[in-house]
Amino acid sequence: MGNRLRPVLRRIVPASMRRQLFNFREARQAPDDWRRLVRAFPELEDYATLAERARTSLESNYHRYLTEVSIPSMAISIELATFLLVACRLFRPRKILDLGSGFSSAVFLHYAATSTTEVDLWSIDDSEEWLARTDLFARKVGLVPMRLLPWQDFLRRREERFDLVLHDLGSMKTRLATLPDVLGRVNSGGLVVLDDMHKQPYNSAARRAVKRHCMTLISLRAVTLDQISRYSMLAIPT
């Protein structure tokens, strides 16, 4: 019944009100989801302290990235960058898929350079221009890029399983089209971070895709909400 009613409600309810309802639902869900995540991963109990350390180690390069390479609305937020580094330090992923090269690549390279764990990082983009920018920036700040590949080249490699995946690839249309493939590339016990979950209809479509893959979606709004209202969510195997 609910699915059949949605098209009717979209015609009846003004877009501004639908947006308000969506934001209310997302804001209300976020604290409960974060508590649920902490129960599942008690290592996150002291997130504030862990995040302060991670952010401090990233901020200088982040500001440089915004000055030399990108702008705040295009780069991942410092909040998401912080979460990614905290997650890497806690869970020590050995194989990482970075979909949408940029400052996220610098975060993962920083983790790899400072970790005792051997890391296999794949930074992928649908734009060769952005791959080149990522490569140049990483080298400028003293990080050695690993695999930088266009999306189509990556698909031909048939690499299948990763411990940590960030899905921030291309336009929202491209991201949604590639989401089913991406969700199928995580190891059992692995994590998939979905950025830009403040956007509709991507949010709803992503929820359906995650459910079809028998995964659980947890809001990271409590720790990744930025100044322009972006936030991320985490998909984990059920």
DOROSE-920160 format. One record per residue: x, y, z of N, C-alpha, C in turn; residue number from 1. Coordinates in steps of 0.2 Angstrom, whole numbers, plus 2048, in hexadecimal, padded with zeros to 3 digits. Atoms other than C-alpha are relative to their C-alpha. Example, Ala and Ser with C-alpha at 12.3 -4.5 7.8 and 13.67 -1.06 7.14 Angstrom:
% DOROSE-920160
+------+------+------+-------+-------+-------+------+------+------+------+
| n.px | n.py | n.pz | ca.px | ca.py | ca.pz | c.px | c.py | c.pz | resi |
+------+------+------+-------+-------+-------+------+------+------+------+
|  804 |  7FA |  800 |   83E |   7EA |   827 |  804 |  806 |  800 |    1 |
|  7FC |  7FA |  7FF |   844 |   7FB |   824 |  7FC |  805 |  803 |    2 |
+------+------+------+-------+-------+-------+------+------+------+------+
% end
This chain:
% DOROSE-920160
+------+------+------+-------+-------+-------+------+------+------+------+
| n.px | n.py | n.pz | ca.px | ca.py | ca.pz | c.px | c.py | c.pz | resi |
+------+------+------+-------+-------+-------+------+------+------+------+
|  804 |  7FA |  800 |   800 |   800 |   800 |  804 |  806 |  800 |    1 |
|  7FC |  7FA |  7FF |   80E |   80C |   805 |  803 |  802 |  7F9 |    2 |
|  7FD |  7FF |  807 |   817 |   80A |   7F4 |  7FB |  803 |  7FB |    3 |
|  805 |  7FE |  805 |   807 |   80D |   7EA |  7FD |  807 |  802 |    4 |
|  802 |  7F9 |  7FE |   803 |   81D |   7F5 |  805 |  805 |  7FE |    5 |
|  7FA |  7FB |  800 |   814 |   825 |   7F2 |  7FE |  805 |  7FA |    6 |
|  801 |  7FB |  806 |   810 |   82C |   7E0 |  7FA |  805 |  801 |    7 |
|  806 |  7FC |  7FF |   7FF |   833 |   7E6 |  802 |  805 |  805 |    8 |
|  7FE |  7FB |  7FB |   807 |   83B |   7F5 |  805 |  806 |  7FD |    9 |
|  7FB |  7FB |  803 |   815 |   843 |   7EA |  7FC |  805 |  7FC |   10 |
|  804 |  7FB |  803 |   807 |   84B |   7E0 |  7FC |  805 |  804 |   11 |
|  804 |  7FC |  7FB |   7FD |   851 |   7EF |  804 |  805 |  804 |   12 |
|  7FC |  7FC |  7FB |   80B |   857 |   7FB |  805 |  804 |  7FD |   13 |
|  7FB |  7FB |  803 |   815 |   866 |   7F6 |  807 |  7FD |  801 |   14 |
|  7F9 |  802 |  7FF |   828 |   863 |   7F3 |  803 |  802 |  806 |   15 |
|  7FD |  7FD |  7FA |   82D |   86E |   801 |  7FE |  7FC |  806 |   16 |
|  803 |  804 |  7FA |   822 |   864 |   80E |  803 |  7F9 |  800 |   17 |
|  7FD |  806 |  801 |   829 |   854 |   807 |  807 |  800 |  803 |   18 |
|  7F9 |  7FF |  7FE |   83B |   85B |   80A |  800 |  800 |  808 |   19 |
|  800 |  7FF |  7F8 |   836 |   860 |   81C |  7FF |  7F9 |  803 |   20 |
|  801 |  806 |  7FD |   82F |   84F |   820 |  806 |  7FB |  7FF |   21 |
|  7FA |  804 |  801 |   83E |   846 |   818 |  806 |  802 |  805 |   22 |
|  7FB |  7FE |  7FB |   84A |   851 |   823 |  7FE |  7FF |  807 |   23 |
|  802 |  802 |  7FA |   840 |   84E |   832 |  801 |  7F9 |  802 |   24 |
|  7FE |  807 |  7FF |   841 |   83C |   830 |  807 |  7FE |  801 |   25 |
|  7F9 |  801 |  800 |   853 |   83C |   82C |  803 |  802 |  807 |   26 |
|  7FE |  7FD |  7FA |   857 |   847 |   83B |  7FE |  7FB |  806 |   27 |
|  802 |  804 |  7FA |   84D |   83C |   847 |  803 |  7F9 |  800 |   28 |
|  7FD |  806 |  800 |   854 |   82C |   841 |  808 |  800 |  802 |   29 |
|  7F9 |  800 |  800 |   866 |   831 |   842 |  803 |  7FE |  807 |   30 |
|  7FE |  801 |  7FA |   869 |   831 |   855 |  7FF |  7F8 |  802 |   31 |
|  802 |  808 |  7FF |   861 |   81F |   857 |  805 |  7FC |  7FC |   32 |
|  7FC |  804 |  805 |   86B |   819 |   848 |  808 |  800 |  803 |   33 |
|  7F9 |  800 |  7FD |   87C |   81F |   850 |  800 |  7FC |  806 |   34 |
|  7FF |  804 |  7FA |   878 |   817 |   860 |  800 |  7F8 |  7FF |   35 |
|  800 |  807 |  802 |   874 |   807 |   857 |  807 |  7FE |  7FD |   36 |
|  7FA |  801 |  803 |   884 |   808 |   84E |  806 |  7FF |  806 |   37 |
|  7FB |  800 |  7FB |   88E |   80B |   85E |  7FF |  7F9 |  804 |   38 |
|  802 |  807 |  7FD |   885 |   7FB |   866 |  803 |  7FB |  7FC |   39 |
|  7FD |  805 |  804 |   88B |   7F1 |   857 |  808 |  800 |  800 |   40 |
|  7F8 |  7FF |  800 |   89D |   7F9 |   857 |  801 |  804 |  806 |   41 |
|  7FE |  7FC |  7FA |   8A1 |   7FE |   869 |  806 |  804 |  800 |   42 |
|  7FA |  7FC |  801 |   8B1 |   804 |   863 |  7FF |  808 |  7FE |   43 |
|  802 |  7F9 |  802 |   8A8 |   814 |   85D |  7FD |  804 |  806 |   44 |
|  803 |  7FD |  7FA |   8A2 |   818 |   86F |  804 |  807 |  801 |   45 |
|  7FC |  7FA |  7FF |   8B0 |   825 |   870 |  801 |  804 |  7FA |   46 |
|  7FF |  7FD |  806 |   8AD |   82C |   85F |  803 |  807 |  800 |   47 |
|  7FE |  7F9 |  800 |   8AF |   83E |   864 |  808 |  801 |  800 |   48 |
|  7F9 |  800 |  800 |   8C1 |   83B |   869 |  804 |  7FE |  7FA |   49 |
|  7FD |  803 |  806 |   8C5 |   830 |   85B |  800 |  805 |  7FA |   50 |
|  801 |  7FB |  805 |   8BE |   83D |   84F |  804 |  806 |  800 |   51 |
|  7FC |  7FB |  7FF |   8C7 |   84B |   856 |  807 |  7FF |  7FE |   52 |
|  7F9 |  802 |  802 |   8D8 |   842 |   853 |  800 |  800 |  7F9 |   53 |
|  800 |  801 |  807 |   8D3 |   83D |   842 |  7FF |  807 |  7FC |   54 |
|  801 |  7FA |  803 |   8CD |   84E |   83D |  806 |  805 |  800 |   55 |
|  7FA |  7FC |  800 |   8DD |   857 |   843 |  805 |  7FD |  7FB |   56 |
|  7FB |  803 |  805 |   8E7 |   84B |   838 |  7FE |  802 |  7F9 |   57 |
|  802 |  7FE |  807 |   8DD |   850 |   829 |  7FF |  807 |  7FE |   58 |
|  803 |  7F9 |  802 |   8D8 |   862 |   82A |  805 |  804 |  7FC |   59 |
|  7FC |  7FC |  804 |   8E8 |   869 |   823 |  800 |  7FF |  7F8 |   60 |
|  801 |  802 |  807 |   8E7 |   85F |   813 |  7F9 |  801 |  7FD |   61 |
|  807 |  7FF |  802 |   8D4 |   861 |   812 |  800 |  808 |  7FE |   62 |
|  800 |  7F9 |  802 |   8D6 |   874 |   812 |  804 |  801 |  7F9 |   63 |
|  7FC |  7FF |  806 |   8E4 |   873 |   805 |  7FC |  7FD |  7FA |   64 |
|  804 |  803 |  806 |   8D9 |   867 |   7FA |  7FA |  805 |  7FE |   65 |
|  805 |  7FB |  801 |   8CB |   874 |   7FB |  803 |  806 |  7FC |   66 |
|  7FD |  7FA |  803 |   8D7 |   882 |   7F6 |  803 |  7FE |  7F9 |   67 |
|  7FC |  801 |  806 |   8E0 |   879 |   7E8 |  7FC |  7FB |  7FB |   68 |
|  803 |  806 |  804 |   8D4 |   86B |   7E1 |  7F9 |  801 |  7FF |   69 |
|  807 |  800 |  800 |   8C2 |   86D |   7E5 |  7FC |  805 |  804 |   70 |
|  804 |  7FC |  7FC |   8B4 |   876 |   7EE |  7FC |  7FC |  805 |   71 |
|  804 |  803 |  7FB |   8AA |   872 |   7FE |  7FA |  7FC |  7FE |   72 |
|  806 |  804 |  802 |   89B |   86C |   7F5 |  801 |  7FA |  7FC |   73 |
|  7FE |  806 |  804 |   8A4 |   860 |   7EA |  804 |  7FB |  804 |   74 |
|  7FC |  805 |  7FC |   8B1 |   859 |   7F6 |  7FC |  7FD |  805 |   75 |
|  803 |  803 |  7FB |   8AC |   84D |   803 |  801 |  805 |  806 |   76 |
|  7FF |  7FC |  7FA |   8A9 |   856 |   814 |  805 |  7FE |  804 |   77 |
|  7FB |  802 |  7FB |   8B6 |   856 |   822 |  7FD |  7FC |  805 |   78 |
|  803 |  804 |  7FC |   8A9 |   84E |   82C |  800 |  7F8 |  7FE |   79 |
|  7FF |  807 |  803 |   8A8 |   83F |   820 |  807 |  7FD |  800 |   80 |
|  7F9 |  802 |  800 |   8BB |   83F |   81E |  802 |  7FD |  807 |   81 |
|  7FF |  802 |  7F9 |   8BC |   83E |   831 |  7FE |  7F9 |  801 |   82 |
|  803 |  807 |  7FF |   8B0 |   82F |   832 |  804 |  7FB |  7FD |   83 |
|  7FD |  805 |  804 |   8B9 |   826 |   824 |  807 |  7FE |  804 |   84 |
|  7FA |  801 |  7FD |   8CA |   828 |   82D |  7FF |  7FC |  807 |   85 |
|  801 |  803 |  7FA |   8C3 |   823 |   83E |  7FE |  7F8 |  7FF |   86 |
|  802 |  807 |  802 |   8BB |   813 |   836 |  806 |  7FC |  7FE |   87 |
|  7FA |  804 |  802 |   8CB |   80E |   82E |  804 |  7FF |  806 |   88 |
|  7FB |  801 |  7FA |   8D5 |   810 |   83E |  7FD |  7FB |  804 |   89 |
|  803 |  805 |  7FC |   8C8 |   806 |   847 |  800 |  7F9 |  7FD |   90 |
|  801 |  807 |  803 |   8C4 |   7F8 |   83B |  805 |  7FD |  7FC |   91 |
|  7FA |  802 |  804 |   8D4 |   7F8 |   831 |  7FF |  7FC |  7FA |   92 |
|  801 |  804 |  806 |   8CE |   7F3 |   820 |  806 |  7FF |  7FC |   93 |
|  7FB |  801 |  804 |   8DA |   7EB |   815 |  7FF |  802 |  7F8 |   94 |
|  802 |  7FE |  807 |   8D1 |   7EE |   804 |  7FB |  805 |  800 |   95 |
|  804 |  7FB |  800 |   8C9 |   7FE |   801 |  7FE |  802 |  7F9 |   96 |
|  802 |  7FE |  807 |   8BE |   804 |   7F2 |  7FD |  807 |  801 |   97 |
|  801 |  7F9 |  7FF |   8BE |   817 |   7F1 |  7FC |  802 |  7F9 |   98 |
|  804 |  7FF |  806 |   8B0 |   81B |   7E4 |  7FE |  808 |  800 |   99 |
|  801 |  7F9 |  800 |   8B1 |   82D |   7DF |  807 |  803 |  803 |  100 |
|  7F9 |  7FE |  7FE |   8C4 |   833 |   7E0 |  800 |  807 |  803 |  101 |
|  800 |  7FA |  7FE |   8C8 |   842 |   7E9 |  803 |  801 |  807 |  102 |
|  7FD |  800 |  7F9 |   8CC |   847 |   7FC |  7FF |  7F9 |  803 |  103 |
|  801 |  806 |  7FD |   8C5 |   836 |   801 |  806 |  7FB |  7FE |  104 |
|  7FA |  804 |  802 |   8D4 |   82E |   7F7 |  805 |  802 |  805 |  105 |
|  7FB |  7FE |  7FC |   8DF |   839 |   802 |  7FF |  7FD |  807 |  106 |
|  801 |  803 |  7F9 |   8D7 |   833 |   812 |  802 |  7F9 |  800 |  107 |
|  7FE |  807 |  800 |   8D9 |   821 |   80D |  807 |  7FF |  7FF |  108 |
|  7F9 |  800 |  801 |   8EB |   824 |   808 |  803 |  802 |  806 |  109 |
|  7FE |  7FF |  7FA |   8EE |   82C |   818 |  800 |  7FA |  805 |  110 |
|  801 |  806 |  7FC |   8E7 |   81D |   821 |  805 |  7FB |  7FE |  111 |
|  7FB |  806 |  802 |   8F2 |   811 |   817 |  807 |  802 |  802 |  112 |
|  7F9 |  7FD |  7FE |   902 |   81C |   81A |  801 |  7FF |  807 |  113 |
|  7FF |  800 |  7F8 |   8FF |   81C |   82D |  7FE |  7F9 |  803 |  114 |
|  803 |  806 |  7FD |   8F8 |   80A |   82F |  806 |  7FB |  800 |  115 |
|  7FB |  806 |  800 |   902 |   7FA |   834 |  7FC |  7FB |  7FB |  116 |
|  803 |  805 |  804 |   8F5 |   7F1 |   829 |  801 |  802 |  7F9 |  117 |
|  7FF |  7FF |  807 |   8F9 |   7EE |   817 |  7F9 |  802 |  7FC |  118 |
|  806 |  7FD |  803 |   8EC |   7F8 |   80D |  800 |  800 |  7F8 |  119 |
|  800 |  800 |  807 |   8E6 |   7F5 |   7FB |  7FA |  805 |  7FE |  120 |
|  805 |  7FB |  802 |   8DD |   805 |   7F5 |  7FF |  800 |  7F9 |  121 |
|  802 |  7FE |  807 |   8D3 |   807 |   7E5 |  7FC |  806 |  800 |  122 |
|  804 |  7F9 |  801 |   8CE |   819 |   7E1 |  7FE |  800 |  7F9 |  123 |
|  803 |  801 |  806 |   8C2 |   819 |   7D3 |  7FC |  806 |  7FE |  124 |
|  804 |  7FA |  802 |   8B9 |   827 |   7C9 |  7FE |  7FF |  7F9 |  125 |
|  802 |  800 |  807 |   8AF |   829 |   7BA |  802 |  806 |  7FC |  126 |
|  7FD |  7FA |  804 |   8B9 |   839 |   7B5 |  808 |  7FF |  801 |  127 |
|  7F9 |  800 |  800 |   8CB |   837 |   7B0 |  804 |  806 |  802 |  128 |
|  7FD |  7FA |  7FD |   8CE |   849 |   7B4 |  800 |  800 |  807 |  129 |
|  800 |  800 |  7F9 |   8C9 |   847 |   7C6 |  806 |  7FB |  803 |  130 |
|  7FA |  805 |  7FE |   8D5 |   837 |   7C7 |  807 |  804 |  7FF |  131 |
|  7FA |  7FD |  800 |   8E3 |   842 |   7C1 |  801 |  806 |  805 |  132 |
|  7FF |  7FB |  7FB |   8DF |   850 |   7CD |  801 |  7FC |  807 |  133 |
|  7FF |  804 |  7FA |   8DE |   843 |   7DB |  808 |  7FE |  801 |  134 |
|  7F9 |  802 |  800 |   8EF |   83C |   7D6 |  805 |  806 |  801 |  135 |
|  7FC |  7FB |  7FF |   8F7 |   84D |   7D5 |  800 |  803 |  808 |  136 |
|  801 |  7FD |  7F9 |   8F0 |   853 |   7E6 |  804 |  7FB |  805 |  137 |
|  7FD |  805 |  7FB |   8F5 |   843 |   7EF |  808 |  800 |  800 |  138 |
|  7F9 |  800 |  800 |   907 |   844 |   7E9 |  803 |  807 |  803 |  139 |
|  7FE |  7F9 |  7FD |   908 |   857 |   7EE |  800 |  7FF |  808 |  140 |
|  800 |  801 |  7F9 |   904 |   852 |   800 |  803 |  7FA |  803 |  141 |
|  7FB |  805 |  7FD |   910 |   844 |   801 |  7FD |  7F9 |  800 |  142 |
|  803 |  807 |  800 |   904 |   835 |   7FE |  801 |  7FD |  7F9 |  143 |
|  7FF |  804 |  806 |   907 |   828 |   7F1 |  7FA |  7FC |  7FE |  144 |
|  806 |  803 |  802 |   8F8 |   823 |   7E7 |  801 |  7F9 |  7FF |  145 |
|  800 |  807 |  802 |   8F3 |   811 |   7E5 |  7FD |  7FF |  7F9 |  146 |
|  804 |  801 |  806 |   8E7 |   80B |   7D8 |  7FB |  806 |  7FE |  147 |
|  804 |  7FB |  802 |   8DF |   81A |   7CF |  7FD |  7FE |  7F9 |  148 |
|  803 |  803 |  806 |   8D3 |   813 |   7C2 |  7F9 |  803 |  7FE |  149 |
|  807 |  7FE |  802 |   8C4 |   819 |   7B7 |  7FB |  7FA |  802 |  150 |
|  805 |  805 |  7FF |   8B4 |   810 |   7BB |  800 |  7FA |  7FC |  151 |
|  801 |  805 |  805 |   8B3 |   806 |   7AB |  806 |  7FB |  801 |  152 |
|  7FA |  804 |  800 |   8C5 |   800 |   7AD |  800 |  7FC |  807 |  153 |
|  801 |  803 |  7FA |   8C1 |   7FB |   7BF |  7FB |  7FA |  7FF |  154 |
|  805 |  806 |  802 |   8B2 |   7F0 |   7B9 |  803 |  7FB |  7FD |  155 |
|  7FD |  805 |  804 |   8BD |   7E7 |   7AD |  805 |  7FC |  805 |  156 |
|  7FB |  804 |  7FB |   8C9 |   7E2 |   7BC |  7FD |  7FB |  804 |  157 |
|  804 |  805 |  7FC |   8BB |   7D8 |   7C4 |  802 |  7FF |  807 |  158 |
|  7FF |  800 |  7F9 |   8C1 |   7DD |   7D5 |  7F9 |  7FF |  804 |  159 |
|  807 |  801 |  7FE |   8B2 |   7D7 |   7E0 |  7FF |  802 |  807 |  160 |
|  802 |  7FF |  7F9 |   8B4 |   7D8 |   7F3 |  805 |  805 |  804 |  161 |
|  7FC |  7FB |  7FC |   8BA |   7E7 |   7FE |  7FD |  800 |  807 |  162 |
|  802 |  7FF |  7F9 |   8BA |   7EA |   811 |  7FC |  806 |  801 |  163 |
|  803 |  7F9 |  800 |   8B5 |   7FC |   80F |  7FF |  803 |  7FA |  164 |
|  802 |  7FD |  806 |   8AC |   805 |   801 |  7FD |  807 |  802 |  165 |
|  803 |  7FA |  800 |   8A8 |   817 |   7FF |  7FD |  801 |  7F9 |  166 |
|  803 |  7FF |  806 |   89B |   81A |   7F2 |  7FE |  808 |  7FF |  167 |
|  800 |  7F8 |  801 |   89D |   82D |   7EC |  801 |  801 |  7F9 |  168 |
|  7FE |  800 |  807 |   89E |   82A |   7D9 |  7FC |  804 |  7FC |  169 |
|  804 |  7FD |  805 |   899 |   836 |   7CC |  7FA |  804 |  802 |  170 |
|  806 |  7FD |  7FF |   888 |   83E |   7CA |  7FB |  7FB |  804 |  171 |
|  805 |  804 |  7FC |   879 |   838 |   7D5 |  7FD |  7FB |  7FB |  172 |
|  803 |  805 |  805 |   872 |   82F |   7C5 |  805 |  7FA |  800 |  173 |
|  7FB |  805 |  801 |   883 |   826 |   7C3 |  800 |  7FC |  807 |  174 |
|  7FF |  803 |  7F9 |   884 |   822 |   7D6 |  7FA |  7FB |  801 |  175 |
|  805 |  805 |  7FF |   873 |   81A |   7D6 |  800 |  7FA |  7FB |  176 |
|  7FF |  806 |  805 |   876 |   810 |   7C6 |  805 |  7FB |  802 |  177 |
|  7FA |  804 |  7FE |   886 |   809 |   7CD |  7FF |  7FD |  807 |  178 |
|  801 |  802 |  7F9 |   87F |   806 |   7DF |  800 |  7F9 |  801 |  179 |
|  800 |  807 |  7FF |   87A |   7F4 |   7DD |  806 |  7FC |  7FF |  180 |
|  7F9 |  803 |  801 |   88B |   7EF |   7D6 |  804 |  801 |  806 |  181 |
|  7FC |  7FE |  7FB |   893 |   7F9 |   7E4 |  7FF |  7FC |  806 |  182 |
|  802 |  804 |  7FA |   889 |   7F0 |   7F2 |  802 |  7F9 |  800 |  183 |
|  7FE |  807 |  801 |   88E |   7DF |   7EB |  808 |  7FF |  801 |  184 |
|  7F8 |  801 |  800 |   8A1 |   7E3 |   7ED |  802 |  800 |  807 |  185 |
|  7FD |  800 |  7F9 |   8A2 |   7E3 |   800 |  800 |  7F9 |  803 |  186 |
|  7FF |  806 |  7FD |   8A9 |   7D5 |   80A |  7FB |  7FF |  806 |  187 |
|  804 |  802 |  7FA |   89F |   7CC |   818 |  803 |  804 |  806 |  188 |
|  7FD |  7FC |  7FA |   8A1 |   7D8 |   827 |  803 |  807 |  7FD |  189 |
|  7FD |  7FA |  803 |   8A6 |   7E6 |   81B |  7FB |  806 |  801 |  190 |
|  804 |  7FA |  7FF |   89F |   7F8 |   81B |  800 |  804 |  7F9 |  191 |
|  801 |  7FC |  806 |   898 |   803 |   80D |  7FD |  807 |  802 |  192 |
|  802 |  7F9 |  7FE |   897 |   816 |   810 |  7FD |  803 |  7FA |  193 |
|  804 |  7FC |  805 |   88A |   81F |   805 |  800 |  807 |  802 |  194 |
|  800 |  7F8 |  7FE |   88D |   832 |   804 |  7FA |  803 |  7FC |  195 |
|  805 |  7FC |  803 |   880 |   83F |   7FF |  7F9 |  7FD |  801 |  196 |
|  806 |  803 |  7FE |   872 |   836 |   808 |  7FA |  805 |  802 |  197 |
|  805 |  7FB |  7FE |   869 |   847 |   80B |  7FC |  801 |  7F9 |  198 |
|  803 |  7FF |  807 |   864 |   846 |   7F8 |  7FA |  7FB |  7FF |  199 |
|  805 |  804 |  803 |   853 |   840 |   7F2 |  800 |  801 |  7F9 |  200 |
|  802 |  807 |  7FE |   84F |   835 |   7E9 |  805 |  7FB |  801 |  201 |
|  7FA |  805 |  7FF |   860 |   82D |   7EB |  7FF |  7FD |  807 |  202 |
|  800 |  803 |  7F9 |   85D |   82A |   7FE |  7FB |  7FA |  800 |  203 |
|  805 |  805 |  800 |   84D |   820 |   7FB |  802 |  7FA |  7FB |  204 |
|  7FE |  805 |  805 |   854 |   817 |   7EC |  806 |  7FC |  803 |  205 |
|  7FA |  803 |  7FD |   864 |   813 |   7F6 |  7FD |  7FB |  805 |  206 |
|  803 |  804 |  7FB |   85A |   80C |   804 |  7FD |  7F9 |  7FD |  207 |
|  802 |  806 |  803 |   851 |   800 |   7F9 |  805 |  7FB |  7FD |  208 |
|  7FA |  804 |  802 |   861 |   7FA |   7F1 |  803 |  7FD |  805 |  209 |
|  7FD |  803 |  7FA |   869 |   7F7 |   802 |  7FC |  7FA |  802 |  210 |
|  804 |  805 |  7FE |   85A |   7ED |   807 |  800 |  7FA |  7FC |  211 |
|  800 |  805 |  805 |   85A |   7E3 |   7F7 |  806 |  7FB |  801 |  212 |
|  7FA |  804 |  7FF |   86C |   7DE |   7FB |  801 |  7FD |  807 |  213 |
|  800 |  803 |  7F9 |   867 |   7D8 |   80D |  805 |  804 |  804 |  214 |
|  7FC |  7FC |  7FC |   871 |   7E6 |   815 |  7FC |  805 |  804 |  215 |
|  803 |  7FB |  7FB |   86D |   7F2 |   823 |  803 |  807 |  7FF |  216 |
|  7FE |  7F9 |  801 |   86E |   805 |   820 |  7FF |  804 |  807 |  217 |
|  800 |  7FC |  7FA |   873 |   810 |   82F |  802 |  807 |  7FE |  218 |
|  7FE |  7F8 |  801 |   873 |   823 |   82F |  806 |  802 |  804 |  219 |
|  7FB |  7FD |  7FD |   883 |   82B |   832 |  7FF |  808 |  801 |  220 |
|  801 |  7F9 |  7FF |   87B |   83C |   833 |  802 |  803 |  806 |  221 |
|  7FE |  7FE |  7FA |   87F |   83E |   845 |  808 |  803 |  800 |  222 |
|  7F9 |  7FF |  800 |   892 |   83F |   841 |  802 |  803 |  7F9 |  223 |
|  7FD |  7FE |  807 |   893 |   844 |   82E |  7FC |  806 |  7FE |  224 |
|  804 |  7FA |  802 |   886 |   852 |   82D |  805 |  806 |  7FF |  225 |
|  7FB |  7FA |  801 |   890 |   861 |   825 |  7FC |  807 |  7FF |  226 |
|  803 |  7F9 |  800 |   88C |   874 |   823 |  7FC |  801 |  7FA |  227 |
|  805 |  7FF |  806 |   883 |   871 |   812 |  7FB |  7FA |  800 |  228 |
|  805 |  805 |  7FF |   878 |   863 |   81A |  801 |  7F9 |  7FD |  229 |
|  7FE |  807 |  802 |   881 |   854 |   812 |  801 |  7FC |  806 |  230 |
|  7FE |  805 |  7FC |   882 |   844 |   81B |  801 |  7F9 |  7FD |  231 |
|  7FF |  807 |  803 |   886 |   832 |   818 |  7FD |  7FB |  804 |  232 |
|  803 |  806 |  7FC |   87F |   821 |   81D |  805 |  7FA |  7FF |  233 |
|  7FC |  806 |  800 |   887 |   810 |   820 |  7FC |  7FA |  7FE |  234 |
|  803 |  806 |  801 |   882 |   800 |   818 |  804 |  7FA |  802 |  235 |
|  7FD |  805 |  7FD |   887 |   7F0 |   821 |  7FC |  7F9 |  7FF |  236 |
|  804 |  806 |  801 |   883 |   7DE |   81D |  7FC |  7FE |  806 |  237 |
|  804 |  801 |  7FA |   875 |   7D8 |   828 |  802 |  7F9 |  803 |  238 |
+------+------+------+-------+-------+-------+------+------+------+------+
% end
